Amino acid sequence: MQAMKLDKDNAMERALQSEQQARDANLRAEKAEEEARALQKKIQSIENELDQTQEGLMQVNAKLEEKNKALQNGPPKRPFRREQPGEATDSAMAEPAHGPDARPPHSDDPHSAAATILSRLRDRPKSLQLLEKLRGAGGTDDNATRNRRTPSRRGSGVVTSDQLISRSPDGAEDDPETQELARLRCPSECTEVIAEREIRRRQRRCADYPGFAFGSSMFSSDSMMKFNIIKNELHNIMNTQLKRSVSKAVGKMTANMQQGTLLDVLKKKMRQTKEEMEKYKDECEEYHKKLQVEVMRREEAEGEVAALNRRIQLLEEDLERSEERLSTATQKLAEASQAADESERIRKALENRTNMEDDRVAILESQLAQAKLIAEEADKKYEEVARKLVMMEQDLERAEEKAEHGELKIVELEEELRVVGNNLKSLEVSEEKANQREEEYKQQIKLLNTRLKEATQREENFEESIKTLAASLKEAEARAEFAERSVQKLQKEVDRLEDELVIEKEKYKGIGDDLDCAFQELYGW
């Protein structure tokens, strides 16, 4: 019973653990779905920001076209003048008031035009938020990748922020706008770097990390790692394409201010980024679907595992039963083999006995003849015994009648015995009372004995005092002449003591009489 209870408790604990694991798995799946939803929201927000930046770029392209037209229709170029960033910003802000035909001051300088365009982009709040996000996206860990990728960009003919800073006039390095452009480099990382970082991060985790408890089908297959890599790649590609488009637009504008190919290049890059965005979005949806499929497979596998565990338990129980049956069968087989050996031995012994019994048969036949004679004599004796049996039955009937009378007497005696028992009970009660009285008398005797001892001691004291008085009397007789008065006093004292002695003797006699009465009552009871 205890083993069954323990098995039941273990089964209950396993069931609770499996339920808890299922709940944890559901929670993890919900968290993964929430993360996927958050990622989709981020992708949508990035798309919205991309659309806004595209609109800003279109506006910038329109203004650039207007400036190109104004440059083509305007006077020849003036010599280069050093311009502060504030002046460029003011000129850019004052441009709409002059109209499309008016040429802004110092617009022939390509560096000042690039600074003006970038300042116009930064003046927009949404562009500023995007720049802050891009600035936060570029960390210290991306410097190596950035340094690896900057030479390729410089070699490709695209004007970057570093080239803009190098081309800027003297004193422009201290401008915060140029520093901000220097920080706005492409923080994109290759998938190998992100994969290595994810592997190192997962190796630093402990073995019982909750993320590994959901099963090897989801987290050990690097699907979530790929999902995160895709998310990072999308974010990096967005930032990279935006900054590349801005840098290329500025480079194209400064290199070929008279050409109108910037709009086509920007449109092409925007189409490419949009296509890549859609492609990565599709891949994200595919990975999300794969994740859901993996979750469903995980649940199905867990159900199959539970069914297989139950089947294994049933098979183990059947195996135990079959082993028990096998053990009982082998035990019975051993017992049967022992019984067969024993029967074979008995058979041989019986064969020997039959051979011996054949010899005895002849002897028994002769004895049978004698037994027949004895049987005839026994029949005669039987008849005599039958007659005696009839007589004994008659005697038995008489004895039964006597037994009935005896039973009646027994009933009467039982009633008398009950009466005697009641009397004995009353006598026991009286005996208890007598015992109590006896104890009381014993106590009285003890008290009287103590009193008697005290009286004897007093008598002895009185006798000693009498002796002393007699001695003193003798001395007084010798001194009679000199102590008549003392003699008289002593005589009076003697008389008094004699009276007390008589009184004590009477008390002693009374105590003796009381003791005699007590003994008489005790023994007379």
ChimeraX attribute file (.defattr): number of C-alpha atoms within 10 A of each C-alpha:
attribute: neighborCount
match mode: 1-to-1
recipient: residues
	/A:1	6
	/A:2	7
	/A:3	8
	/A:4	9
	/A:5	10
	/A:6	11
	/A:7	12
	/A:8	12
	/A:9	12
	/A:10	12
	/A:11	12
	/A:12	12
	/A:13	12
	/A:14	12
	/A:15	12
	/A:16	12
	/A:17	12
	/A:18	14
	/A:19	12
	/A:20	12
	/A:21	14
	/A:22	15
	/A:23	12
	/A:24	15
	/A:25	20
	/A:26	15
	/A:27	13
	/A:28	16
	/A:29	16
	/A:30	12
	/A:31	12
	/A:32	16
	/A:33	15
	/A:34	12
	/A:35	12
	/A:36	18
	/A:37	13
	/A:38	12
	/A:39	16
	/A:40	16
	/A:41	12
	/A:42	14
	/A:43	20
	/A:44	13
	/A:45	12
	/A:46	18
	/A:47	16
	/A:48	12
	/A:49	17
	/A:50	21
	/A:51	14
	/A:52	14
	/A:53	19
	/A:54	17
	/A:55	12
	/A:56	17
	/A:57	22
	/A:58	15
	/A:59	12
	/A:60	18
	/A:61	19
	/A:62	13
	/A:63	16
	/A:64	19
	/A:65	20
	/A:66	17
	/A:67	24
	/A:68	19
	/A:69	16
	/A:70	17
	/A:71	20
	/A:72	12
	/A:73	11
	/A:74	13
	/A:75	9
	/A:76	9
	/A:77	11
	/A:78	10
	/A:79	9
	/A:80	11
	/A:81	11
	/A:82	15
	/A:83	14
	/A:84	14
	/A:85	18
	/A:86	12
	/A:87	14
	/A:88	24
	/A:89	20
	/A:90	12
	/A:91	17
	/A:92	20
	/A:93	14
	/A:94	12
	/A:95	17
	/A:96	12
	/A:97	8
	/A:98	10
	/A:99	11
	/A:100	15
	/A:101	13
	/A:102	15
	/A:103	20
	/A:104	20
	/A:105	12
	/A:106	19
	/A:107	22
	/A:108	20
	/A:109	18
	/A:110	20
	/A:111	22
	/A:112	24
	/A:113	24
	/A:114	22
	/A:115	23
	/A:116	22
	/A:117	23
	/A:118	19
	/A:119	19
	/A:120	17
	/A:121	19
	/A:122	16
	/A:123	13
	/A:124	11
	/A:125	10
	/A:126	15
	/A:127	17
	/A:128	13
	/A:129	13
	/A:130	18
	/A:131	20
	/A:132	13
	/A:133	12
	/A:134	23
	/A:135	18
	/A:136	12
	/A:137	17
	/A:138	19
	/A:139	11
	/A:140	9
	/A:141	10
	/A:142	17
	/A:143	14
	/A:144	11
	/A:145	15
	/A:146	17
	/A:147	11
	/A:148	11
	/A:149	16
	/A:150	15
	/A:151	10
	/A:152	11
	/A:153	13
	/A:154	13
	/A:155	9
	/A:156	9
	/A:157	11
	/A:158	19
	/A:159	22
	/A:160	24
	/A:161	24
	/A:162	18
	/A:163	14
	/A:164	21
	/A:165	19
	/A:166	12
	/A:167	12
	/A:168	18
	/A:169	15
	/A:170	10
	/A:171	9
	/A:172	19
	/A:173	14
	/A:174	9
	/A:175	12
	/A:176	11
	/A:177	17
	/A:178	20
	/A:179	15
	/A:180	14
	/A:181	20
	/A:182	16
	/A:183	18
	/A:184	24
	/A:185	25
	/A:186	25
	/A:187	26
	/A:188	22
	/A:189	19
	/A:190	13
	/A:191	14
	/A:192	10
	/A:193	13
	/A:194	18
	/A:195	16
	/A:196	11
	/A:197	12
	/A:198	17
	/A:199	13
	/A:200	11
	/A:201	10
	/A:202	15
	/A:203	10
	/A:204	9
	/A:205	12
	/A:206	9
	/A:207	11
	/A:208	8
	/A:209	9
	/A:210	12
	/A:211	15
	/A:212	15
	/A:213	14
	/A:214	20
	/A:215	15
	/A:216	11
	/A:217	15
	/A:218	20
	/A:219	16
	/A:220	13
	/A:221	11
	/A:222	15
	/A:223	17
	/A:224	16
	/A:225	17
	/A:226	17
	/A:227	18
	/A:228	17
	/A:229	20
	/A:230	19
	/A:231	19
	/A:232	17
	/A:233	19
	/A:234	22
	/A:235	19
	/A:236	20
	/A:237	20
	/A:238	24
	/A:239	26
	/A:240	20
	/A:241	20
	/A:242	23
	/A:243	20
	/A:244	23
	/A:245	23
	/A:246	22
	/A:247	23
	/A:248	22
	/A:249	25
	/A:250	26
	/A:251	23
	/A:252	21
	/A:253	22
	/A:254	19
	/A:255	13
	/A:256	13
	/A:257	22
	/A:258	15
	/A:259	12
	/A:260	16
	/A:261	14
	/A:262	21
	/A:263	19
	/A:264	11
	/A:265	15
	/A:266	21
	/A:267	15
	/A:268	13
	/A:269	17
	/A:270	20
	/A:271	12
	/A:272	13
	/A:273	20
	/A:274	17
	/A:275	12
	/A:276	15
	/A:277	20
	/A:278	13
	/A:279	13
	/A:280	17
	/A:281	18
	/A:282	12
	/A:283	14
	/A:284	22
	/A:285	14
	/A:286	12
	/A:287	18
	/A:288	19
	/A:289	12
	/A:290	14
	/A:291	22
	/A:292	16
	/A:293	13
	/A:294	17
	/A:295	19
	/A:296	12
	/A:297	14
	/A:298	18
	/A:299	15
	/A:300	12
	/A:301	13
	/A:302	15
	/A:303	12
	/A:304	12
	/A:305	12
	/A:306	13
	/A:307	12
	/A:308	12
	/A:309	12
	/A:310	12
	/A:311	12
	/A:312	12
	/A:313	12
	/A:314	12
	/A:315	12
	/A:316	12
	/A:317	12
	/A:318	12
	/A:319	12
	/A:320	12
	/A:321	12
	/A:322	12
	/A:323	12
	/A:324	12
	/A:325	12
	/A:326	12
	/A:327	12
	/A:328	12
	/A:329	12
	/A:330	12
	/A:331	12
	/A:332	12
	/A:333	12
	/A:334	12
	/A:335	12
	/A:336	12
	/A:337	12
	/A:338	12
	/A:339	12
	/A:340	12
	/A:341	12
	/A:342	12
	/A:343	12
	/A:344	12
	/A:345	12
	/A:346	12
	/A:347	12
	/A:348	12
	/A:349	11
	/A:350	13
	/A:351	12
	/A:352	11
	/A:353	11
	/A:354	12
	/A:355	10
	/A:356	11
	/A:357	14
	/A:358	11
	/A:359	10
	/A:360	11
	/A:361	12
	/A:362	11
	/A:363	11
	/A:364	14
	/A:365	11
	/A:366	10
	/A:367	12
	/A:368	14
	/A:369	11
	/A:370	11
	/A:371	14
	/A:372	11
	/A:373	11
	/A:374	11
	/A:375	14
	/A:376	11
	/A:377	11
	/A:378	14
	/A:379	11
	/A:380	10
	/A:381	11
	/A:382	14
	/A:383	11
	/A:384	11
	/A:385	13
	/A:386	11
	/A:387	10
	/A:388	11
	/A:389	13
	/A:390	11
	/A:391	11
	/A:392	12
	/A:393	11
	/A:394	11
	/A:395	11
	/A:396	12
	/A:397	11
	/A:398	11
	/A:399	12
	/A:400	12
	/A:401	11
	/A:402	12
	/A:403	12
	/A:404	11
	/A:405	11
	/A:406	12
	/A:407	12
	/A:408	12
	/A:409	12
	/A:410	13
	/A:411	11
	/A:412	12
	/A:413	12
	/A:414	12
	/A:415	12
	/A:416	12
	/A:417	13
	/A:418	12
	/A:419	12
	/A:420	12
	/A:421	12
	/A:422	12
	/A:423	12
	/A:424	13
	/A:425	12
	/A:426	12
	/A:427	13
	/A:428	12
	/A:429	12
	/A:430	12
	/A:431	13
	/A:432	12
	/A:433	12
	/A:434	15
	/A:435	12
	/A:436	12
	/A:437	13
	/A:438	17
	/A:439	12
	/A:440	12
	/A:441	17
	/A:442	15
	/A:443	12
	/A:444	15
	/A:445	16
	/A:446	12
	/A:447	12
	/A:448	16
	/A:449	15
	/A:450	12
	/A:451	15
	/A:452	17
	/A:453	13
	/A:454	12
	/A:455	17
	/A:456	15
	/A:457	12
	/A:458	14
	/A:459	17
	/A:460	12
	/A:461	12
	/A:462	16
	/A:463	15
	/A:464	12
	/A:465	14
	/A:466	17
	/A:467	12
	/A:468	12
	/A:469	17
	/A:470	14
	/A:471	12
	/A:472	15
	/A:473	19
	/A:474	12
	/A:475	13
	/A:476	18
	/A:477	14
	/A:478	11
	/A:479	14
	/A:480	14
	/A:481	9
	/A:482	11
	/A:483	14
	/A:484	13
	/A:485	11
	/A:486	14
	/A:487	18
	/A:488	11
	/A:489	12
	/A:490	17
	/A:491	14
	/A:492	12
	/A:493	14
	/A:494	17
	/A:495	12
	/A:496	12
	/A:497	16
	/A:498	15
	/A:499	12
	/A:500	14
	/A:501	16
	/A:502	12
	/A:503	12
	/A:504	16
	/A:505	15
	/A:506	12
	/A:507	15
	/A:508	18
	/A:509	13
	/A:510	12
	/A:511	17
	/A:512	15
	/A:513	12
	/A:514	15
	/A:515	17
	/A:516	12
	/A:517	13
	/A:518	17
	/A:519	15
	/A:520	11
	/A:521	12
	/A:522	14
	/A:523	9
	/A:524	8
	/A:525	8
